[in-house]
Every structure is written in C-alpha cells, then in structure tokens.
C-alpha cells in the first residue's frame, strides 16, 4: 500500500496531468488492490532450476557405482536434450539484436539444459577420460557450447556462464601447469591468465558494440572482464608482500583503476566507476601503508582520504547524474 | 523526522512511482517532469551505486576514526563520546545538509548507534552491583531505545529490524522466553501490521514498521520451530544459559512449524502483500530443511531434484492459473508485470554483487506498452537490463 501515491494519482487526474484511463492501474496498485507476483514466480523458477541441478550433481557423485557410468551419462544427456529441444522449439528466430523471451520459463529451462550439458560433459571426462592429460580442455569446449547457446537463444545468463567457464579453463589449465614442473604452486601464471582473460572479455564486449552484434551482451563481458583485470592486479599487489614486486602491481592497479573510473564516469557507467574508484584507492593506500609504519598515521590517512573522497564524490554527484 | 523531511519522503514515493509508470510505458518523460515539478524533493540523495560507494568510504572513515581514538584512550567514555559525535554528524547531515539516502549519513548513524550502545554497555559492565542477566537486559533495552530513536528521528527503516532483534535478546533473558515471545511477537506483529498501513505516518516510518514485522515473524518462527526447540536455541541466548525443561509443548511446536509457512503465504495472497509472501516462502524453505533433519524420506539427490522440479511446475501452473483469470488476475493477484522496477533493480544489484551476472532478459510483456484500465489487460513494467 502506498497511500501518498494513491492520493497523488487522484490529484494528478483531477489536475489533468494523468488521464483517468492511464491512472486506473496505478491507483489500484497504490491502494493495494492489485499486486503482480511475476517477480516471485521468476524467483521460484530460478530456485527450482538451481535445486534440480544440485540434485543431479549429487546423483552423479553418490550413485556412480550403483547406476553405472553409461546410464548416468545417457540420462543426463537425455534430460539436457529434452530441455534444449523445448527451448529450440519455442525460441524466436535468430537475430543479432536483442530478442524478447517467448515466455516466463524460457531462460530458466535454457539454463537448466545448459548446466545439464555441462554436468554431462564433465562426468564423461572424469569417468571415461576422453581427453586424457588434456582434461582441462573440456572446460574450454563447454564454454564454447555455452557461448553458442547464449548467442542463439540470446541469453545473458548463459553468456555469463560461458565467460566464467572460460575463465575457469584458464585457471585450471594454468594451475596444473604452474604446479607441475617444480612441484610448487606458482600463482603468477594464474594471475596473468586472469588478467589476460579479463582483457579479452573487455575487448570482446567492445567489439560486440562496435560491430553491432549482440551489443546488449557487452555489459556482461565488461563487468566480468574488469573484475578479473582489477582482481588480478590486486592479488599481485597483495601476494608480493615483503618483495619489491608489489609496487609494480600496485602502480598497474592505480593506473588501470584510474583510467577505468575516468572513462566510466564519462560514459555514466556507475558500477564500472565504483570498481575503478575502489581499485585506485586500494592501490594508493597500499603505497601509504608500506611507507608509513605508524598505526596512528595510517588511521589518519584512511580518515582524511575517505573524507576527502566523500567530498569529491558529493561534489561531482551532479555531473555524474545517476538517477536517484 | 522533521516535517520537511516527512514531506520530502512522501513526495519521493510519488516520484519513484512516476518512474515506474514511465518504465511501464504508461506516462512519458514530460509527464514525469511535470510530476517532479508538482512533488518537489528538496533532499540531497545519491543514486544506488554512488550511495554504496559513499557508504563504503564513510564506513572506512568511521573505522579509521575509531582506530585513531583507540590509540589515545581505551575507555567506555571515549566510545560513548565518539558515538555522540557520530550522532551529531548524522543530525547535521539529515537536518542542515538535508541528506537522505545518501550513504554517508547511513554510515555515521550506524556508528552512532553501535558506539553509543557499546559505550553504555561497557559502562554497565563496570558496575559491580548488577548481575550478568541484568546487564544483558539493560544492554538490550539500550539498543532498542537507540535503534527506535534512529528509525524515528532519521527515518532509516533498517533500524526497525535492529530493534526487533534487541527486543528478542531481552525476551530471551526472561523466564519462559519462547512462550513470552510467541505472545509478545504475535501482539507486536498485529500492531506493526496496523502501523505500516497508517497513511498518517511517513513512508520511512512505515517501512521501519515493516522491517520490525519481518523480524518479529522470523524470530517468532524460530521460537516455535521444532528443531530450534530441541536445540534450545533461545535458551542459549540467556545470560545464564539453558536450564530446566523447555517452556513450549513439542507437539504444538511441530504443528506451528508446519502451519506458519502456509499461513504466511495465505496472508500475503489475501492482503496482496509482498512482505508476507516472501516471509511465507522463506518459512516454507526453513520447514523443508527442518523436515529433512528429522525425516529421511528419500536420498538427498532425489529430494533436491524432486523439489526443484516441483517448484518449477508449481510456478508455471500458478502463472497459467493467474493468466486464465478474468483480466489476467485473480483476487487482485496477477502474473502480468506491473510496477516492480525498483524490486527488479534491487534484485539486479544483489545478482551483480553476488555473481556479476545480470538478471534474465526483458520479457515481451515487460516492454513498454499501453496499459488499459478497468481490470483488463496490463502493459509492462519490470526489469531494467541496464547497469
């Protein structure tokens, strides 16, 4: 119930700002006479799909010996094919532009089908070792499949899955490479791959916009990409504690975060702006913490700079013009 | 809240509703501008991302200030003094700078309530005349008073939940806490339900009553949940720990564990109230977990897969049933999109922060389109797909 909105609608109709026809539904909604449960239904669908996928994962893990690997692989494949067949049947024709979803369940059944395919491929790889020592490659092929499904059925959720699977492939592949030769974990390789992956995603997103091909996918790629880039640089800054190398990582984070914040502010992309500001602040603070051993002075630094940043952000609030 | 803040609060509700109507394609940009002109909002507000950013930096500044003063002196009086300073800062921002929903005043209010409570409770602990039970009771009362004061004065709804939790801690110290909370909680829930529908109250105060109501229902459910009863969860909150037999019949706890979730959903559907619907759904999940704890009906994978499939089927059947109603609605409930823009955006923020993945795409019916009155068809509102 929103009593002031109900009163306002009545006033706006009386003053001729709203027509009685256009005011009818808002008035019922504000009086609490009408409620849309669409959001709740979507949440239930997402929850149902997540539970089902978790159940399938547990089934594979716990019943491998009892049911038999072939039966599990076939069952997963049939279930995935069923989901994807339904999706293919009801999906609108392919387009490089954004396409509306044909119904409420479409995205969630697609997600279920995609995750079942991923689970099936992973199971086949683990059980039958089709790729042998090159087993991390199955993640790469899965990410390609997800990307194809995302493109065909215009799903940003599945695209997000494709990008995270691709990043996981680089992480797993480099993790096994990094630890193999010397028997010692070398996070540098994984970090470099994370940064490269992030840069690739950002570049991919930029190309999508530039070529006007699924340009609405760009935010997914850009957000994930920048997060990987900044996260990689940040981990370099933290991991090299006690070694002079940290300064290089901190400087890279400072520059990258600064450029991102500046560019995002100009483009009014607020989440990227926030990432850039936080990255820059973390890098500058790292230099200060290293240079100032005294706890009081460190506290003073965080107090003064936080307040200064607040003043700066409030002052530039109007220019940023984020809708409140 | 000062009268000016209350008026701005009311106008804000109208302005936000106008933006939802615009998203639904019901009104154009010029109409929104006209509504903004007729319902002016003189508060300094920040957009969602900037608000979060400002909150983070104000929080860092607050932590740094506490750290700085901890080097000078570690006394309850310092903590109390800092709490009062943060309270004054919040007052300065909300009254003189007219900030509202701007991130910084929310962070300073948090420090004001936390440090003032901490200082007073610390001072109480120095008192040798008081028992530990009395200290906890008085401490809980202090937090209740400060949280209610913050919600009332500064119009910050989340303090409603803080006050509710503190009240629960207070009740947990009393004899027969479970029974007391069931009675007190039911009375408070009924009171909150009335208060949050009072047009005379500011929207922020009504929202605070809503937060308090959510806390009351959640803690009420925890009180009567049979797993919580067997684990003596509430009794462990008491300063002197659990003693004697539980104060609540187990059979009644089993009955209420099963009955409260559908009751919550039924109230939500009957009153067309999202708060009750969500608390009801949350209680369904909690009851399912409780049931699984006691009764092993089937292997976990069967349950997860079966429940997941059932939830999907139920959601789809519910949608069809609502769509098949006259004017695509039944008793004022509809599966058509209306004005859920803010709700969808909040969900997107959570999804973005949690997984960096956006919500599902815009549905065709959610695309801007004309809406018709009279219980006929509805055009669309719904999710924004922009960050």
Interface residues (C-beta under 8 A of the other chain):
Chain A: X1 X2 X3 X4 X5 X7 X8 X12 X15 X17 X18 X20 X21 X22 X23 X24 X25 X26 X28 X29 X30 X32 X33 X34 X35 X36 X37 X38 X39 X40 X41 X42 X43 X44 X45 X47 X48 X49 X50 X51 X52 X53 X54 X55 X56 X58 X59 X62 X63 X98 X100 X101 X102 X104 X105 X107 X108 X154 X155 X156 X157 X160 X161 X216 X219 X220 X223 X224 X227 X269 X270 X271 X273 X274 X277 X278 X295 X296 X299 X300 X301 X302 X303 X306 X307 X309 X310 X313 X314 X317 X320 X322 X323 X324
Chain B: X10 X11 X13 X14 X17 X19 X21 X26 X27 X31 X34 X35 X38 X39 X44 X45 X46 X47 X48 X49 X50 X52 X53 X54 X56 X57 X58 X60 X61 X63 X64 X65 X67 X68 X71 X101 X102 X104 X197 X199 X203 X271 X272 X273 X274 X277 X278 X281 X299 X300 X301 X302 X303 X304 X305 X306 X307 X308 X309 X310 X311 X312 X313 X314 X315 X316 X318 X319 X322 X329 X332 X333 X334 X335 X336 X337 X338 X339 X340 X343 X344 X347 X352 X355 X356 X357 X358 X360 X361 X362 X363 X364 X367 X371 X372 X373 X374 X375 X378 X381 X382 X385 X386 X387
